[in-house]
Amino acid sequence: MGKITGFLEYERSDRHYQPVEERVRHWQEFVLPLPEAETRTQAARCMDCGIPYCHTGCPVNNQIPDWNDLVYRGNWREAARNLHSTNNFPEVTGRICPAPCEASCTLNLNDNPVTIKTIECAIADRAFAEGWMRPEPPSVKTGRKIAIVGSGPAGLACAQQLARVGHEVHVFEKHAKAGGLLRYGIPDFKMDRLHVDRRVAQMEAEGVTFHQNAHVGVNAPAEQLLKDYDALVLAGGAEKSRDLPIPGRELRGIHFAMDFLPQQNRRVSGEPQNDSEPILATGKRVIVIGGGDTGSDCIGTSFRQGALSVTNFEIMPQPPLRENKMLTWPDWPLKLRTSSSHEEGASRDFAVMTTKFSGDAGHVKRLHCVRVDDSIKLIPGSEFDIDADLVLLAMGSRGGARCARQRQGRYHGLCKLDCQGVRLRRHAARSVARCLGDPRRAPMRARRGQAPHGRDQAAAVTCAG
């Protein structure tokens, strides 16, 4: 906790943004950090909660009251050590996490939660600025080799955990640089790629080997990985975008968000575009279908590219402006959320279903839509059309791509682990370590080929038997 009476004495004060007219002219981060004194004041607001629900609200179970207290007392180095004991990349989560911990904060009962995300980001940035973030190579090697397919946040964190306990870790990435969604997907104005580069450099110094442009199953044979490594971690992410198979989908100018966003990442970093068709919003009427974070990223990117207008459609009904705390707290509530990109001038509309695309000379020019009720049933007589030059589909993912070998069943004679997300990445590393140490100690459900519960729910683990 912070100061015992801090929550009574100090009001919530959070980071501000650069003005819209300034930030849409560049691709750099635009969040303005709090001064150190104000950050410590905000940390002082952390209460002496009987049950700190922020622990369970946080997907990685950060020890939030502990490092809030350390920041309040000025012990930044110990705060950084504590924070990194549960989170491999707090400089990332401090920028792009939606902060469910703040929704779970006891002070959120009156809409005044501790600025946990801001404090977390300040701790991580201070650790790098002071030079405290150094490589932690193992003192003893185990002689075990582990291959990790995918270098997104889950793969990177799993690799770091395994390397630090002495395993020889090789990360295979199909793109030119490591980082996965952190590098190719999240816009640069939300997170500078410096944060990815220095973590990759830290991990290389800890003994992790990165194999870029290595597409497992394409130019890197999966069979070779099965032969050469003691364990294989599949952390390829969820790249199969949800499509909208309606009349007119074949028209040019209709693209998946995850084809659009990585192109701009490559433009900012100066990487080649791999001969792909340029997707640009410059001077166009843009329609973004999908109201989540990816849709929001498309909006901000479109404005910075010079879009004429941006309209955002969501098929679900508009959520309430405020949640009923007595019904939802400390869980993550359903309510209307307005991102910094929405504030840059997007028009938002809810309960809208697109039924058809139409165009001219093979290029999309119009969307034909209809309004739906709370059950997603069409409302007769509510049809309308809207002009468009570029349509971006940001409707979520249907999971990850699967190779032919996966579809055939198990990888026999190997510990197979499917690392499913950021929040379970450290548990994934522990599951590999336990399995390598003694297959008989692997969870019973895992040995039966079933999804395990609790701390091992990160993956389905199949051990050599």
N, C-alpha and C positions, 0 to 999 in steps of 0.2 A: 504494500500500500504506500501511498504518499503521505502527505500531512493529514493528521487525524481530522482536522476541521477544514481541510482544503476545499472540499466540495461545497462547503457553505460560504467560503470566503471568495472564491474565484469563479468567474463565468467561463464557459467554454469559448475558446478562441482557436480557430483552425487556419490552415494555410489558405492563401488567396491565389487567384489566377491572374495572369496578364490580361489586360482588356482584350475583348474579342477582336477589335480592329487591328491589334498588334499581333496576336498569336496566330491568326490565320495566314500571316505573311511568311511564316517560317516553319521548319520541321523540328525545332528544338523543344525540349521540355519547357512548359510554361507555368508550372506550379511554383509559387514563391515560398521558400522555407521560412519557418518562424525563427526569430532570433533565439539564441541559446537560453537567455533568461526567461523568455515566454514559454519555451518548450519545458523548462523545469517547473514553471508555474502550472502548466497543464498537467504534468505528471503528478503534481501535488494534489490534484483533484481526485486521484484514485482512492476509493473508500476502503475501509476495513470491512469488506463484505464477509458475512458468515460463509457463504458459498459463492466463490468468484465464477459466475456463469460465463465470463469471458473466456475461461479456459476451454470450455466445451464449445463455445461459439466459434473459437479459432480452429480452422481445419487441421493445423499442425500442433495444436495444444501448446502454444506459447505460454510461458509462465509470466503473464502480463503484469499482475500486481508486483511481482518481484523486481522486474526491470523498470517499472514505473517508479518504484521507491528508490532504486539506485540512481536513476536520472534526477529525481528530485533532490537527492543528496549530493549530486555532482560526481558520482562514481561511474563515469561513462565507460571506462574500460571493463569493469565487471559487468555492467549492463550489456555490453557487446558480447562478452563471453556467455552470459546467461541466455541471451537471445539466440546465439548460434548453437546452443546446445539442443535446440528443438527445430531450428530453421536454417537450412543451408544457404538460402538466398533472401535474407530480409530486405535487401535493397530493391529486390524485385517486388515482393509482396507489399512493401511499404509504398509502392507506386501504383500497382495495378490490382491489388486485392480489393474486393468490394467491402471489406471490413465487416464481416458478420460478427466479429468480436464486439464491435461498438453497438450492434443491435442487441447483443446479449448483456451489455453493461447495465448494472443496476440503475445508474443515473439516466439510462435511456427511458426509464419509466415516465420521466417528465421531459423527454426529448432533449436531454442535455448530457449525452454520454461523454466519457473521457475521450480525447483525441488520440486513440490508441495507434491508429495507422500512421499519423503524423510523427508520433514519438518513435515508433519502430523505424521509420525511414530515417529519422534524425540519428538514431543510434548506429544504424548501418553505415550511413554516410560519414559519421564521425570516426568510426572504426577504420575506414579506408583512408580518410584524411590524416589520421594520426599514425598510420603505418602499422596498426595492430593486426591487420589481416595478412598473415603470412602463411605460406604453405606448411602443411602438417604431414610430412612424409612418415610412413611407418618405420619403426626401429627394427622390426623383424618381418621378413617375408614368409608367407605361408606356402609358396610354391604352387598355388592354385591359379588357374587362368579363367577369367570370366569375360564373356562377350556381351555387350549391351547394344541392342539394335535401336537406334533413335537417340538423339542428343537434345531432346526437349527438356523441360524442367524436371520431369520424372526421371528420365535417363541420366541427366547430369547429377542429380542429387544421389541417385542410387550408386552411380559410379564413384562419387566422392566418398560415400560411406564405406564402400567395399575396398577402395584403394587405401583408406586410412587404417584399415585393420590388417593390411598386408597382402591382399590379393593383387594379382597382376590383371589390370582391367583394360580392356580395349573397347572403345566406343565407335560404332559404325554409323555414319551419317551420310545419307544420299545426296545432300546438298553440298555446296562449296564451303560452307562454314558451319560450325557447330552452334547450337542454340535452339533449333526447332522453332516452335511457335514464338519463342522469345525473340528470335531474330527475324523470322519470316512470318509475319502475321500481325503482331502488336505494332501499332504505328510508332514511329520514332518520336513523335511529339508526346507520347505517353511514357516512353522509356528509352533513354539513350542507349545505343548498343555498346557503349563503353562498359556498362555494367555486366554485359555478357562476356565481352572480351577479357576483362580482368579476372573473371571467375574461371574461364577456360584456361587462362595462363596459370592461375593458381593450381588448378587440377593437373595440368601438365607437369608442373614442378613437384606434385605429389605422386607422380608416376603413372597417371592415366595417359593412354595412347589414343589419339583421335585419328580415325580413318575417314577423311572427307571424300565426297564423290564416290562413296561405296554403297551402292544400292543393293542390299541383301536380297538375293533371289533374282537379280538382274545381272549386274556385273561383279557381284560378290556371292559365290555359290553358298547357299544355305548349308549344303551337305558338308562343306569344308569347316564351317563353324561348329557343326555337330561333332566333327572329328577332332578339331584342334583345341576345344575348350571344355572345361569341367562343368561350366554352367552357362546358360544363355538367358538373358533378360530381354523380353520383347517390350519395348517402350516406344512403339512407333506412333502413338497418338491416334486421334480420331480424325482421319483425313477425308473420309467419304462424306461429302457434303450432301445435305438433303436437297433433292431437286424439286422442281415444280412442273410436272409433266402435263401441261395443258396445251390446247391448240395455240400454235404460234411460237412454241418454245424453241424451234429451230432457227428463228430469226437472229441475225447478227445484232450485237448490242446487249445481249442478255448473258450475264456472266455470274459465276459463283463469287461470293465475297472473298473466298480464300484463293482465288486466282487474281483478284484485283489488288488486295492488300500487299501480298508479297512482292508484286511488281514495284510498288512504290518504295518498299524497304530497299530493294536493290538499286533503285534510282538514287536514293539518298546516300547509300554506301558506295555507289559507283560500280556495282557488280553488273556483269552482262545479263541480259534478259533471257538467255537460252532460246533465242529465235521465236519466242512466243509473241502473239499478236499484242501490241500495246493496248492497254485498257486505260483510258483517260477520261476524266469528267469535265475537262476544260470546255467552257461555253455550252454545256449540255444541261438539259432538264433531267435530273437524276431521280430515280425511284429506288428506294431501298426497301426490300420486303423482308421483314423480320425485325422485331423490336428489342433484341438482346444487345449484349456488349459488342458483338461482331458488327451488327447493324450500326451501332453508335460509332464504331471505328470507321466504317465506310462513310458515314456522314462527315466526320471531321476531315478525313482524307479528301473527300470530294470538294469540300469548301476550300481546302488549301490548294487543290489543283485548279480552282477557278470555275467551279460549277455555276451555272446560271441560277439554278434552284435545286433544292433537295427536299423530297417528300418521303416520309417514313411510314410504311403500312405495317400494322400488327393485326393478326387474325383474332387474337384474344380481346375481350372487352377491356376498356380502360380500367385499371385498378383504382382503388380509392386513394385520395391524396394522403390520408393518414390511416394507420392501422389501429385496431382496437387492442391496446397493450394488454388488457386483462385476458384477451383470448390468445394472443400470439407470443408475447414475451415469455422466455428469452430466445425463442426461435426466430429464424429469419422470416420477416413478414412480407406478405404480398402487398405492395403499395406502389404508387406511381413514382418512378425514379427518373430524374432528369440529369443527364450527363453533361459534361462540359461541351461535348460536341453538339448535343441538342440545343444548347444555349447559343450556339453560333449561327442560328437562323433556320433550322430545319422545321418543316411543317410536319406534324405528327397526326396520324389518324388511326383509330382503333376499330376493331370488329369489322375489318375489311378483308374480303376474299377476292383474289384475282382469278377470273375465270377464263380469260383469253388474252393473248397478245396479238396485235395486228400491226402491219407495217407497210413500208413502201420500198420497192426495189430490194427486197430481202433484208431490210433493216427495221428494227422495232421503232414504232412511232406512237403507239397508243396501248394503254392497258384498259381492259374492260373488267369492271369490278362490281361487286354486290356486297351489301352489308349483311352481317350475320348476327344471330342472337347469342345468348350466353351458352347455348348448346351447339354452336357452330352450324346452325341451320339457316338456310338462306331466307332473307326477309323479302317477300314479293314486293315488287315495285320500287326497290331501293337501288336498282342498277345505276351505275354512272361510269363515265370514261374519263381518263386523264392522259394528257400527252406526255411522252417520254422519249428521250434519246439514248438513255443508258439505264439498264435495270440491273440491280445487284441483288443476288439471292443470298440472304443471310439468315437462313431458317434452321440453323443447327446442323448437327452431324448424325450420321447413321452408323457411326463406329469406324474402326480402322480397316485399312486394306488387308486382305488375307492372301497369303501365298498358297500355292497349290499344296505344298507339303503340310501346311497347317490344316487344310481341309481334309487331308487324309487321316488325321488323328494325332496321336502323341508323337513326341520326339523320344524314341525308345533309348534307354541307356543314358539319359541325361536329366539333370534337374532343369525343368522348364518353368519359367516364371513369367506371368503376364502382368507387367507393372501398369496399373490402370489410371494413375493420376498423380498429381502433385502431392496431395495430402497424405497419400499412403506410401510415398517413395522410400522413406526411411524404414518402414516396416518391410518393404520389399527387400531391401538390403539385408535386414536381419533374417528374413526367411531364407535367402540364399546362403548366408553364413551358417545357419543351423543345418540346412540340408547338406552342405558340403562337409560340415563337421561330422555328422552321423545321420545317414538317411533314416535310421530307425527312430530318430528324435523328431522327424518331420511330423506335422499335425496329422492325426489319423484321417481326417476328412480329406486332407491333401493327398495322402497315399492312396486313397480310394478314387482320386481323380475328381473330387468334389470341391466346390469353393469353400475354403475354411472361414471360420468366424473370428471375431475379435482382432487381436493384434496381427494375425496372419491373413486377414481378409484382403490384403493388397493383391493377392494373386492366387491363381490355381497352380499348385506346385506338384509336379510329378517327379518322383525320385527314382534313381536306378535301384532296382530291387533284387 
